Each structure stands twice: as C-alpha cells, then as structure tokens.
Amino acid sequence: MSTVPIEPLLHHSPLRHTSLNGARTFLPSSLNLRCHFTSKKLHSIGRSVASGNSLGFLSSERRRSIAIRASSSDTAVVETTSQSDDVIFQENFPVQRIDKAEGKIYVRLKQVKENDWELSVGCSLPGKWILHWGVSYVGDTGSEWDQPPEDMRPPGSLAIKDYAIETPLEKLSEGDSFHEVTINLNLESSVAALNFVLKDEESGAWYQHKGRDFKVPLLDDVPDDGNLIGAKKGFGALGKLSNIVVNPDEPGADVQEKGKSSSGSTKEGKGLEEFYEEMPISKHVAGDNSVSVTARKCPETSKNIVSIETDLPGDVTVHWGVCKNGNKKWEIPAEPHPEETSLFKNKALRTRLQRKDDGNGSSGIFSLDGELEGLCFVLKLNENTWLNNRGEDFYVPFLTSAALPVESGAAQVSGKTPKTNQEVSDSGFTAEIITEIRNLAIDISSHKNQKTNVKEVQENILQEIEKLAAEAYSIFRSTTPAFTPESDLESEDEKPEIKISSGTGSGFEILCQGFNWESHKSGRWYQELQEKADELASLGFTVLWLPPPTESVSPEGYMPKDLYNLNSRYGTIDELKETVKRFHKVGIKVLGDAVLNHRCAHFKNSNGVWNLFGGRLNWDDRAVVADDPHFQGRGNKSSGDNFHAAPNIDHSQDFVRKDIKEWLCWMREEVGYDGWRLDFVRGFWGGYVKDYMDASKPYFAVGEYWDSLSYTYGEMDYNQDAHRQRIVDWINATSGAAGAFDVTTKGILHAALQKCEYWRLSDPKGKPPGVVGWWPSRAVTFIENHDTGSTQGHWRFPGGKEMQGYAYILTHPGTPAVFFDHIYSDYRSEIASLLSLRNRQKLHCRSEVNIVKSERDVYAAIIDEKVAMKIGPGHYEPPSGSQNWSVAVEGRDYKVWETS
C-alpha cells in the first residue's frame, strides 16, 4: 500500500498529505567464517582451495588469521594478523549512532513589483529537502489544500494528486550549505493563503508549525488556527515536530490595504510587508561506525584475550558480563579486571575504552578465564545513548574443539561438535565443513552422510560457503551468490528435497495477487474469487494473496480500524472463510494482508486528536508512537518510518505485541489463513516481525519494504546495492522469518526495458542486480501490484513489455508473484505457458542463474542448466552441444528454451 483515497480519512488525519517514501541506509554486517571454526580446520580449507577461489583464502604456507568484510566499493577486503592459531573469533559489527545536527530554517517574503512578491523557504541543514505545499483560495472553508495556479509553480515541481505540489529545495551555490526554494506570488490572483510543510526526504521527517501546516496569509480574513506566519503574526512559538527544535521569534508589523481577485471582485486584502525570519533548528542524523572484536586463546595461560576496537567518537564505555553454563545470563567474572573498570549494581562491569593516540576511536583488552563460554556486552556513549547489535547484546563466543557458538549476529546456529583427533579424507572433510556451514543458514537443516567426488572438492566448498553464508547472513559482499537447492550434490533426476519455512514456503511457490485496487467495488469479491479457484489452480499457482480483510476507513482495506471485525467491502467473514476453504480444496495456500504498521482510531482525545481505539483491542494513546506529531502518541519513538495518514502503532509496547500475536493466531485458526503479506514494513523493526511469525507460524510470509531507488540527475544509477541492502537488512532483522518483495528488481527492469539498457540486468559480479542476486530464497519478484498498476498506476511497468518482465521473473530464482489483472488479460496464454514451464522444470527460489549475455539490446541467462531465456530485441540462441534445446515459449522480444 502506498496511497489511499484521502476524502474518507480527513477526520483521522489533520493533514491532507500523501505518505512518501524515504530512504534509510545501513551498513552491511561483516562475515567472518573464522568465528565458526577452529583455526586448524580453517587452515585446512585454505590448503584445499588455495588457488583460484573467490573468497580470498590465504595459502597455509604462512598460517595467518583472516577476516572478510564488505568495503564501500563492494570488494572483498582481507585483513591479516601476525597470529593465527590462537584466533577463535573475529568480527566487525556495524553500529549506528545518532548525532544532533544544528542549523537554521528561514522564511522570507520580498516584494519584486507592485503586485508581485516572492516567498522563499530555506534550510541550512544537510538533507534532501522537499517543500510540500498548496494554497487556499478565496471562499475556501476548512483546512484542505488546493493546487496553486500553473504560473506559481517553480521549475521541478511535481503534482501530488489534486491537492498539493512538491518542490525540491536547491543549493544556493556550489559548496553552499543553504538550500532554498522561491515561489512567485501575485496579489491579483484569488489565492488567499499559501500552506506548506518541509520534508527531509533522507530521514522522512516532516517539519511543521505547532503540529499544523505553515500558513502565509495574503488576506486579513484568513482563519487563524494558531499557525499563521509572517509580518502579522510572526512565527509565534514554533513548536517541535518529529526531531526538529525551533525557537520563537518576535512578531512583525501589520499594514492594511485593498486587493483584487482574478475575477475582478474586490476583497479586503493586506498590505504585505517584507519579512525575514530565521530560527535555530536541529535534527538527529545517523552516523555509521563499527566495532571490531577479536578473541584469542592464549596458548601459555589458556586465557581468552578479547580485543574491542571502535571508531566511535568520544568516550566509549563497555557495559559487560561473561557467560557460563550454556546460557547467556550475564555474570561478573573473577578479578583481575581491566583498568578503569567499575561495578554496576552487582550485575555487570563497566570498562572505559582507552582513546587511541591519533584520536580516531578507542580500544581495550579483556583477559578472561579460559573456562568461560562467552562475553556479552553493549556500548554506552553517554547517559542516554546505548548501542547494541541490532537489538541484541554483542556476543563473543569462546570456541574450542568441543563446542561451537550458539549464535553470532542475527543468525541462529546449532552447536555441533566437529570431528577431531582423526584423519579426515578430502571428501569426508568437505562433507563435514559443508554440513557445519549449513548449520549457519536459517531454516536449513543439516544434511548427514553427504558424499562428494574428490575432484569436486574445491568447487563445492567455494559454492557452499558462498551460497549458505549469504543465506544465513544475507549481507556477504565479497561475492553475490545465487542459490541452488539443498540437494545440489544429488543427481539431476532426483527431486530436490522440499523444506518448509515461513520465509520460503516449499521453495517452489508461485504467488498470485488475487485482487486489484478496484476489487472492493463489487461488494462480493470473495464470491467472485471462489468461482476462479479451479482455474487458478490449473494454471499452476500455489499461493493466493487476498486483500486486507478488516473493517477499514478506506474501502480498499489499508486503513484498518477494528481488527476483529472481518466484514469488509470485499465480503462478509463467512464469505471469507468459504473462499479460504475453496482454495484449500484445490491445493492453494492463502495469505492474509496484515496491516500492522498503523490503525485508525475510534475516538478523539481531550485535544481533539484521533488516537483512542475501540473494539476488542481498545488501546489508548500509549499504543501510538511518540514521534508522529499528527497523533500525539504517548508510546516510544518509532522503530521505522512513519505513515502520516493514520496513527502509527508502537510495537515496542508489550501489550501491543501480545494483542497482535493473539490476533494473528486467531486469524490463522478462525479464517484459515496460511500466511501473511505484511503491509508497509518500513514502519517498524523487523525483529518484531520475527516475534509475530514465531507466534503465528505461517507457511509463507512476505513484507512490503518499498522505498526509492537511487537516481542521479533523473537517471537511474547502475549500482543499486544500497537499495537492495536496505531490503536485505530488513529481512535479516526478521532472522529470515519473512521474505520481501524485490522492489530493486522491478525498478531495474523498468529502466532496462524502457530504455533498451539490458546491461543493467547484471551486477558488477555477474549476478542478478536485485535482492534475488543476494538472497534469492527471500526475494518475492513481481512486475506489478495493486499500487504500481491497476487504476492507481503509481509506478506502472513499461507498457507493452510486461511479458518480458514475466519471462524474467518466472524463469529466475526467487518466488515470483503474478498480478491478477495480467492473468485476466491478453497475456493470459503466455503467462500460462511460463507457469507451466516453471513447474515442469521444477525451477525454485534457489535455482542457479548463469548470466551469459547482458548487452545494450539483449539479456540472456541459463537457469539450472535446464532452462535458457533471453529478453530484448537483440539476438541470442543457447549453445549447441550435449544439451538438446527446444523453444518452450516465445513472444514479442522474449524467448525461452528448455532441455528435452
């Protein structure tokens, strides 16, 4: 969901704005395989694959410890130390601190000619600033906006529906920190006032005046809601919104004169007086840093020596404890303790790290008893700033040959005792290492007694490390792996083993979006779908995504109100249950569209703000986040981006999470849903999603994490790693419990097909450039949905090229989703042929892609050595040889072959 009709929402939102997408960038975590194996075993790998490997393992002639981390250029960086055999753990953790940036915001009104004036709005803070504005005309009532006349709109302005304009602020000059936009005003027009808010597109924060729109009146009779600015009222007490802090200033003067409307009728006007107001402003800016941890086993004393180093500025205190007896309960170790260590409430120790000589960061050394199992810690920067590892304590396991860590980072691993004190053949050793790496992958069970040919040792080790490490961590950057099925070492004739997890389903799922933006209008959509159940099953779909089922302020369902009221514009609760049962009978799983980010209130608070809820979940304003100024919540700050049309729910509240888990479980039992499509997951932390998935145990789950791709001067950038990284970060925060729609792939397909730039479909490592190239089992690929297509058309796929898009996603790894409108269109027979091919050749979410051509006018790939495809007007034919290729499907600018 990205947009909803605004008219029925006005009593729920004080602003008439469209929620826009911001962007938040996170650094990828590092991946260090040494932290999961004893040094002896790691060096054995180095000897086996010393030449030609893509992971950069070092020769064992000089035995050194290694750490592989991602650099900003996406190139593997190998760090070495002089010691090796004693290194038992090494990892570089990304951390994000919040700094306060201070600057100025100003508004200036200046006369150019007798009736021509200029209003300028500027800001000195760094950011991507957007003026979201509209006007009020003479005779308007209420607080709704209208679009201004064409001649008032500055260059670069974009229309937002029919009620607002968005204009980017531009730098005044190269190297200048000030951004400004100027709007021309003509007093002869019928505009009575100009309304605006300022948005920082990078952070998604909106800046207002006392929780309302800024309003610059051009007439004296403009209603004053306490938000008028300018010569008459000044800025008054310009209050705090989101993370802005603005101080009041003195009011200006007021002069009266007459004005005329564009229609020629006279109206009481105001002799505008030039004014200039500036105020201090501050916002919170995320700063990216890292914490590097290395643990060694001292051979002389058997102690665990832990080194912690960070580039965080200022004084850094480590708040820490040790772990014993197989749990992660903090305990205080025996003395001696490091210098500058103090006891905290008999529960933990605090050690201040020593500043480095060059002033860039700090470090410390911790010497701990050799019998301990691990070290837990968090970092403290000041009284109010604490840093941890994505919501969890940093954990340093002290590995021995008899025990492996319970977990590292966000990935759960099983404690498996490796074989020791025996000679292991190359084949047996490879199978053991592959099994241990598999233990790192979420939802992937160990495979025992797996055999590999000696000649395949090098290739299999590299492939399995690349594939399964990326599956577990999702952020491995030295390669961008494509996955093969878990039984990739079995013969081709054998069916890959099917594993069920909420992030992947069986791995062979094909998703149908079972509605569009207009489906609610019939009032009997559930019944209409029941009539299509047999047909959709015969086409080969395995999962159906149904629209939001709850009572909603908007008829489409994306503004939910009473979550337990399942009588909607799509049909009654009984009709919904019958629909689910009908699809179960034909073998199709059903996903419910769960809107968990926001909820429309039933009642106003004492200030007239809609933030009190009724129905079975009668929450008060503690359930609303505190940093959305529109709804005066008393909860904690949001863990994501706010959606400003309805109260954003605070998922950090225990009672909220408890109620949502109970609701999801009730929906599973009462309705029969098999899983979830999760709306606007940018609005809350992925760790909460994991909690909800663990409670409701869905067969399949996918989140909508949709934000803007990267563009330069209006042209899409070739490298979209930052965009897919944000999606992967969210999936990783869920511990892989949910997949995500591959918005990156959709966007790149747009540019490639629309401009005949098919070279975009291969990233610098020769892999698919979307999420499907990094974490294919969690990527749900699509070309259109109810927001991007249908009658909304917010980001419509290039016209006439839809089948090229389907030829791509229905032959590639990931879980493909087909839009309802396309099934019942002229594309039906071609889509049906591609669906049949995918099922016939058993392509799945981890299928392996070999990109063989990515040029200006053609893209071609071979998938699982069983399917070849090309899109684009250029020429490609699969290679002749032992494989006998035959054309399976073809159409305008695409062709797909299969092996017989």
Secondary structure, DSSP 8 states (H G I E B T S, - for coil): -----SGGGTTT-SS---------------B-GGGGS-HHHHHHHHHHT-SS-TT----TTS---EEEEE-TTS-EEEEE-S--TTEEEEEEEEEEEEEEEEEEEEEEEEE-SSSEEEEEEEE-SSS-EEEEEEEEETT--SS--B---GGGS-TT-EEETTTEEEEE-EESSTT---EEEEEEEETTSSEEEEEEEEEETTTTEEE-BTTB-EEEESBTTS--SS-B-STTTTT-S----TT------------EEEEE-TTS-EEEEE----EEEEEEEEEEEEEEEEEEEEEEE-TTT--EEEEEEE---S--EEEEEEE-TTS---B---S---TTEEEETTTEEEEE-EE-TTSS-EEEEEEE-TT--EEEEEEEEETTEEE-BTTB-EEEE--BTTB--SEETTEE--------SS---HHHHHHHHHHHHHTTSTT-----S----GGGHHHHHHHHHHHHHHHHHS---SS------TTTTS-TTS------BTTTBTS---EEE---TTGGGGS-HHHHHHTTHHHHHHHT--EEE----S-BSSTTS-SB--TT---BTTB-HHHHHHHHHHHHHTT-EEEEEE--SB---SEE-TTS-EEE--SSS---GGGB-TT-TTTT--S---SS---TTS-BB-TTSHHHHHHHHHHHHHHHHHT---EEEES-GGGS-HHHHHHHHHHH--SEEEE-------EETTEE-S--HHHHHHHHHHHHHTTTSSEEE-HHHHHHHHHHHHTT-GGGGS-TTSS-SSGGGT-GGGEEE-S--TTTSTTT-TT---TT-HHHHHHHHTTSSSEEEEEHHHHTSTTHHHHHHHHHHHHHTT--TT--EEEEEE-SS-EEEEETTTEEEEESSS------SSS-EEEEEEETTEEEEEE-
